[in-house]
Amino acid sequence: KIQSIPKIDFRMNKFLYGLVRRVKGPISSGVHLMDIQIENTSLEKIDLSKLQVKLVQGRSALIGQTYAIDQTELLPKQKARVRIVFKSEDRGDLLLFLKWNEIESRVAIPGRLL
C-alpha cells in the first residue's frame, strides 16, 4: 500500500477552494482512494449537492469510479471532504474534473502519485 500526500490545490471560483489531500493505493487489485477537501470561502451558504466529480485517464473516464461527499451544505469557512474510489492499473497522469452548477475546474494529477 502506497500513500502520497500531494500539495495540489485549486480554486473552482471565488467561492470554492479545493485541495487534494491524499492519494492512496493500490489497496487491492488496482483500487485507489483520493481524498479532496473543498472549502467555502464565501460569506454565503453553498449547496454542494450539485457537485459532480470525475477522473479521466487518457481520453476516457475511469470505469467504475465512485465518489462520496461528507456534507451537502457548506456554511462560510466550512470544509467538506470528497473521497473518490477508482481503479487504475496504469500509472499514467489523471485529470480530475469538478463541476458545480455551471462552473467547471480541471486539475492535473501526476501519475507518480498512484
N, CA and C of each residue as an Amber inpcrd file, in Angstrom:
protein
   342
   0.8410000  -1.1840000   0.0000000   0.0000000   0.0000000   0.0000000
   0.8790000   1.2370000   0.0000000   0.5560000   2.1350000  -0.8850000
   1.3260000   3.3640000  -1.0140000   0.4100000   4.5400000  -0.7260000
   0.9240000   5.5260000  -0.0120000   0.1540000   6.7230000   0.2680000
   0.9640000   7.9310000  -0.1430000   0.3650000   8.7920000  -0.9340000
   1.0000000  10.0350000  -1.3460000   0.2410000  11.1890000  -0.7250000
   0.9680000  12.1760000  -0.2590000   0.3390000  13.3820000   0.2680000
   0.7820000  14.5380000  -0.6270000   0.0250000  14.7660000  -1.7090000
   0.4110000  15.8030000  -2.6680000   0.0700000  17.1950000  -2.1610000
   0.6470000  18.1820000  -2.7900000   0.3460000  19.5820000  -2.4740000
  -0.3200000  20.1830000  -3.7170000  -1.4880000  19.6740000  -4.0540000
  -2.2020000  20.1360000  -5.2380000  -3.4410000  20.8880000  -4.7710000
  -3.4460000  22.1850000  -4.9710000  -4.6270000  22.9630000  -4.6150000
  -5.1900000  23.6240000  -5.8660000  -6.4550000  23.9980000  -5.7830000
  -7.1330000  24.5980000  -6.9220000  -8.2820000  25.4620000  -6.4280000
  -8.7140000  26.3500000  -7.2850000  -9.8400000  27.2170000  -6.9850000
 -10.8700000  27.0110000  -8.0810000 -12.1000000  26.6510000  -7.7010000
 -13.1490000  26.4650000  -8.6950000 -13.7140000  27.8120000  -9.1280000
 -13.8590000  28.7050000  -8.2110000 -14.2930000  30.0800000  -8.4500000
 -13.9000000  30.8710000  -7.2130000 -14.4210000  32.0640000  -7.0590000
 -14.0190000  32.8430000  -5.8850000 -14.6590000  32.3460000  -4.5930000
 -15.5470000  31.3370000  -4.7020000 -16.2360000  30.8260000  -3.5180000
 -15.7600000  29.4580000  -3.0480000 -15.1740000  28.6650000  -3.9360000
 -14.7820000  27.3010000  -3.5820000 -13.2960000  27.0790000  -3.8230000
 -12.6200000  26.6560000  -2.7670000 -11.1870000  26.3520000  -2.8180000
 -11.0330000  24.8590000  -2.5550000 -10.1800000  24.2010000  -3.3180000
 -10.0050000  22.7630000  -3.1550000  -8.5590000  22.3800000  -2.9270000
  -8.3800000  21.2230000  -2.3140000  -7.0530000  20.7040000  -2.0170000
  -7.1020000  19.1800000  -2.1190000  -6.2220000  18.6000000  -2.9440000
  -6.0860000  17.1480000  -2.9880000  -5.2480000  16.7690000  -1.7750000
  -5.8820000  16.1020000  -0.8100000  -5.2280000  15.8160000   0.4690000
  -4.4000000  14.5330000   0.4550000  -4.9070000  13.5050000  -0.2680000
  -4.2220000  12.2200000  -0.1950000  -4.6130000  11.3580000  -1.3860000
  -3.6460000  10.6050000  -1.8630000  -3.8860000   9.5530000  -2.8560000
  -3.2990000   8.2840000  -2.2680000  -4.1230000   7.2410000  -2.1930000
  -3.6840000   6.0150000  -1.5350000  -3.9920000   4.8190000  -2.4280000
  -3.0340000   3.9260000  -2.5300000  -3.3020000   2.7100000  -3.2770000
  -2.0570000   2.1970000  -3.9540000  -2.1250000   1.1240000  -4.6410000
  -3.3520000   0.3200000  -4.7430000  -3.6410000  -0.4300000  -3.4450000
  -4.9000000  -0.4100000  -3.0560000  -5.3210000  -1.0850000  -1.8340000
  -5.4680000  -2.5770000  -2.1200000  -6.2340000  -2.8960000  -3.1570000
  -6.3560000  -4.2880000  -3.6130000  -6.7460000  -4.2690000  -5.0800000
  -6.1220000  -5.1270000  -5.8500000  -6.3760000  -5.2950000  -7.2830000
  -6.5540000  -3.9620000  -8.0330000  -5.6320000  -3.0400000  -7.8220000
  -5.6170000  -1.7900000  -8.5730000  -6.5510000  -0.7060000  -8.0830000
  -7.2090000  -0.8960000  -6.9330000  -8.1470000   0.1040000  -6.4060000
  -7.3760000   1.1700000  -5.6340000  -7.6890000   2.4430000  -5.9220000
  -7.0560000   3.5880000  -5.2740000  -8.1180000   4.4550000  -4.5930000
  -7.6710000   5.2610000  -3.6470000  -8.5160000   6.2630000  -2.9910000
  -7.8890000   7.6350000  -3.1890000  -8.7370000   8.6360000  -3.4130000
  -8.2620000  10.0170000  -3.4760000  -9.1580000  10.8490000  -2.5600000
  -8.5520000  11.5650000  -1.6300000  -9.2930000  12.4250000  -0.7140000
  -9.0660000  13.8780000  -1.0960000 -10.1690000  14.6060000  -1.2230000
 -10.1410000  16.0140000  -1.6110000 -10.8900000  16.8050000  -0.5580000
 -10.4100000  17.9950000  -0.2800000 -11.0730000  18.9000000   0.6490000
 -11.5970000  20.0910000  -0.1500000 -12.8590000  20.4510000   0.0580000
 -13.4710000  21.6050000  -0.5950000 -13.8610000  22.5930000   0.5020000
 -13.4240000  23.8470000   0.3760000 -13.7190000  24.8670000   1.3890000
 -14.5740000  25.9760000   0.7970000 -15.5790000  26.3860000   1.5550000
 -16.4280000  27.5140000   1.1830000 -15.7360000  28.7960000   1.6590000
 -15.2440000  29.5950000   0.7210000 -14.5540000  30.8400000   1.0860000
 -15.4700000  32.0520000   0.9460000 -16.7600000  31.8110000   0.6950000
 -17.7030000  32.9190000   0.5600000 -18.3140000  33.2670000   1.9120000
 -19.2020000  34.2220000   1.9030000 -19.9290000  34.6080000   3.1120000
 -21.3330000  34.0230000   3.1220000 -21.6500000  33.1970000   2.1260000
 -22.9770000  32.6010000   1.9810000 -22.8930000  31.0900000   2.1480000
 -24.0300000  30.4700000   2.4350000 -24.1260000  29.0210000   2.4700000
 -24.1040000  28.5060000   1.0270000 -23.3960000  27.3920000   0.8040000
 -23.2750000  26.8180000  -0.5330000 -23.8420000  25.4010000  -0.5270000
 -24.6280000  25.0920000  -1.5540000 -25.2200000  23.7710000  -1.7200000
 -24.2870000  22.9290000  -2.5880000 -23.6560000  21.9270000  -1.9820000
 -22.7330000  21.0600000  -2.7100000 -23.4070000  19.8290000  -3.3030000
 -24.7050000  19.7040000  -3.1440000 -25.3820000  18.5100000  -3.6540000
 -25.2900000  18.4160000  -5.1760000 -25.0020000  19.5220000  -5.8410000
 -24.8780000  19.5330000  -7.3040000 -23.4380000  19.3430000  -7.7760000
 -22.5250000  19.0860000  -6.8440000 -21.1280000  18.8740000  -7.2240000
 -20.9720000  17.5370000  -7.9400000 -20.3090000  17.5700000  -9.0900000
 -20.0110000  16.3580000  -9.8500000 -18.5000000  16.2050000  -9.9200000
 -18.0390000  14.9700000  -9.7730000 -16.6050000  14.6890000  -9.7510000
 -16.3360000  13.5220000 -10.7060000 -15.2670000  13.6580000 -11.4990000
 -14.9260000  12.5980000 -12.4480000 -13.4180000  12.5860000 -12.6660000
 -12.8380000  11.3900000 -12.7170000 -11.4230000  11.2080000 -13.0350000
 -11.2970000  10.6630000 -14.4530000 -10.3790000  11.2590000 -15.2190000
 -10.1500000  10.8530000 -16.6000000  -8.6810000  10.4810000 -16.7520000
  -8.4360000   9.3890000 -17.4660000  -7.0660000   8.9870000 -17.7730000
  -6.9880000   8.7970000 -19.2820000  -6.0630000   9.4910000 -19.9040000
  -6.0320000   9.4970000 -21.3620000  -7.2090000  10.3070000 -21.8740000
  -8.0640000   9.6740000 -22.6560000  -9.2290000  10.3630000 -23.2020000
 -10.5500000   9.8550000 -22.6420000 -10.4990000   8.9330000 -21.6840000
 -11.7520000   8.3710000 -21.1950000 -11.8110000   8.3510000 -19.6720000
 -13.0410000   8.4430000 -19.1730000 -13.2710000   8.4040000 -17.7240000
 -12.9290000   7.0090000 -17.2110000 -12.4080000   6.9550000 -16.0170000
 -12.0930000   5.6590000 -15.4030000 -13.3980000   4.9110000 -15.1240000
 -13.4420000   3.6710000 -15.5350000 -14.6510000   2.8550000 -15.3920000
 -14.7970000   2.4240000 -13.9320000 -16.0270000   2.5000000 -13.4250000
 -16.3150000   2.0150000 -12.0840000 -15.9500000   2.9660000 -10.9620000
 -15.5750000   4.1990000 -11.2630000 -15.2290000   5.1340000 -10.2020000
 -16.4940000   5.5960000  -9.4710000 -16.3490000   5.8130000  -8.1770000
 -17.4450000   6.3410000  -7.3690000 -16.8760000   7.4090000  -6.4450000
 -17.7470000   8.2710000  -5.9580000 -17.3080000   9.2910000  -5.0060000
 -18.4010000   9.5600000  -3.9900000 -17.9930000  10.0690000  -2.8420000
 -18.9200000  10.4270000  -1.7730000 -18.4760000  11.7570000  -1.1810000
 -19.4570000  12.5710000  -0.8100000 -19.2080000  13.8750000  -0.1790000
 -19.7830000  13.8070000   1.2240000 -19.0190000  14.2240000   2.2300000
 -19.4980000  14.0840000   3.6080000 -20.5340000  15.1210000   4.0200000
 -20.7130000  16.1980000   3.2400000 -21.7260000  17.2110000   3.5380000
 -22.2730000  17.7570000   2.2310000 -23.5390000  18.1200000   2.2320000
 -24.1040000  18.7000000   1.0150000 -24.2820000  20.2070000   1.1290000
 -24.2260000  20.7450000   2.3290000 -24.2950000  22.1930000   2.5150000
 -23.0880000  22.6640000   3.3010000 -22.4840000  23.7430000   2.8080000
 -21.3140000  24.3050000   3.4840000 -21.6210000  25.7230000   3.9350000
 -21.4490000  25.9600000   5.2020000 -21.5430000  27.3150000   5.7320000
 -20.2360000  28.0410000   5.4110000 -20.1950000  29.3680000   5.5560000
 -18.9430000  30.0960000   5.2960000 -17.7830000  29.5270000   6.1160000
 -16.6350000  29.3650000   5.4560000 -15.3900000  28.8570000   6.0390000
 -15.4410000  27.3770000   6.4000000 -16.5200000  26.7080000   6.0990000
 -16.6440000  25.2840000   6.4060000 -16.0200000  24.4590000   5.2820000
 -15.5600000  23.2440000   5.6300000 -14.8920000  22.3700000   4.6720000
 -15.6540000  21.0570000   4.5480000 -15.6520000  20.5280000   3.3380000
 -16.2400000  19.2110000   3.0790000 -15.1480000  18.2950000   2.5680000
 -15.3420000  17.0020000   2.7980000 -14.4000000  16.0080000   2.2880000
 -15.0760000  15.2160000   1.1800000 -14.3180000  15.0010000   0.1130000
 -14.7760000  14.1900000  -1.0040000 -13.8050000  13.0200000  -1.1280000
 -14.3320000  11.8070000  -1.2070000 -13.4810000  10.6270000  -1.4000000
 -13.8790000   9.9860000  -2.7280000 -12.8660000   9.7680000  -3.5630000
 -13.0680000   9.0990000  -4.8380000 -12.4170000   7.7220000  -4.7470000
 -13.1630000   6.6990000  -5.1320000 -12.6440000   5.3380000  -5.2020000
 -12.5750000   4.9960000  -6.6830000 -11.3960000   4.5890000  -7.1410000
 -11.2330000   4.3120000  -8.5660000 -10.2330000   3.1860000  -8.7670000
 -10.3060000   2.5920000  -9.9410000  -9.4010000   1.5000000 -10.2820000
  -8.5330000   1.9490000 -11.4400000  -7.2350000   1.7640000 -11.2890000
  -6.3010000   2.1250000 -12.3480000  -5.1050000   1.1850000 -12.2850000
  -4.9120000   0.4380000 -13.3450000  -3.7420000  -0.4290000 -13.4510000
  -2.5570000   0.3620000 -13.9990000  -2.8520000   1.4500000 -14.6620000
  -1.8540000   2.2920000 -15.3250000  -1.4270000   3.4090000 -14.3710000
  -0.1610000   3.7570000 -14.3830000   0.3230000   4.8540000 -13.5400000
   0.4240000   6.1620000 -14.3340000  -0.3960000   6.2790000 -15.3480000
  -0.3970000   7.4880000 -16.1650000  -1.0620000   8.6500000 -15.4450000
  -0.8490000   9.8550000 -15.9590000  -1.4380000  11.0530000 -15.3710000
  -2.9640000  11.0050000 -15.4440000  -3.6050000  11.6450000 -14.4680000
  -5.0590000  11.7380000 -14.4120000  -5.4800000  13.2000000 -14.5120000
  -6.7080000  13.4080000 -14.9490000  -7.3300000  14.7270000 -14.8840000
  -8.5440000  14.5930000 -13.9810000  -8.6150000  15.4530000 -12.9810000
  -9.7550000  15.4980000 -12.0760000 -10.6770000  16.6020000 -12.5680000
 -11.9010000  16.2360000 -12.9290000 -12.9060000  17.2040000 -13.3740000
 -13.9060000  17.4070000 -12.2520000 -14.1390000  18.6640000 -11.8980000
 -15.1580000  19.0040000 -10.9140000 -16.1180000  19.9940000 -11.5590000
 -17.4100000  19.7980000 -11.3190000 -18.4110000  20.7160000 -11.8580000
 -19.3990000  21.0340000 -10.7550000 -19.6270000  22.2980000 -10.5330000
 -20.6030000  22.7640000  -9.5450000 -21.4240000  23.8480000 -10.2060000
 -22.7190000  23.6330000 -10.2850000 -23.6040000  24.4850000 -11.0760000
 -23.0400000  24.5540000 -12.4920000 -22.7010000  25.7000000 -12.9880000
 -22.1310000  25.8010000 -14.3410000 -20.6190000  26.0270000 -14.3170000
 -20.0190000  25.9340000 -13.1530000 -18.5900000  26.2050000 -13.0030000
 -17.8210000  24.8910000 -13.0770000 -16.8140000  24.8420000 -13.9500000
 -16.0110000  23.6460000 -14.1110000 -14.5610000  23.9290000 -13.7540000
 -13.9060000  22.9100000 -13.2460000 -12.4920000  23.0220000 -12.9140000
 -11.8130000  21.7140000 -13.3110000 -10.5840000  21.8320000 -13.8190000
  -9.7770000  20.6650000 -14.1750000  -8.4720000  20.7400000 -13.4100000
  -8.0960000  19.6110000 -12.8270000  -6.8890000  19.5610000 -12.0100000
  -6.0510000  18.3700000 -12.4830000  -4.8020000  18.6230000 -12.7960000
  -3.8900000  17.5480000 -13.2320000  -3.3520000  16.8120000 -12.0100000
  -3.4360000  15.4880000 -12.0560000  -2.8980000  14.6360000 -11.0040000
  -1.7820000  13.7950000 -11.6230000  -0.5330000  14.0500000 -11.2460000
   0.5820000  13.2940000 -11.8430000   0.4910000  11.7920000 -11.5310000
   0.8180000  10.9820000 -12.5190000   0.7770000   9.5360000 -12.3600000
   1.7180000   9.0140000 -11.2910000   2.7720000   9.7630000 -10.9550000
   3.7110000   9.3150000  -9.9210000   3.0490000   9.1990000  -8.5470000
   1.8770000   9.8310000  -8.3700000   1.1780000   9.7540000  -7.0920000
   0.3850000   8.4580000  -6.9380000   0.2020000   7.7290000  -8.0470000
  -0.5950000   6.4980000  -7.9910000   0.2430000   5.3220000  -7.5310000
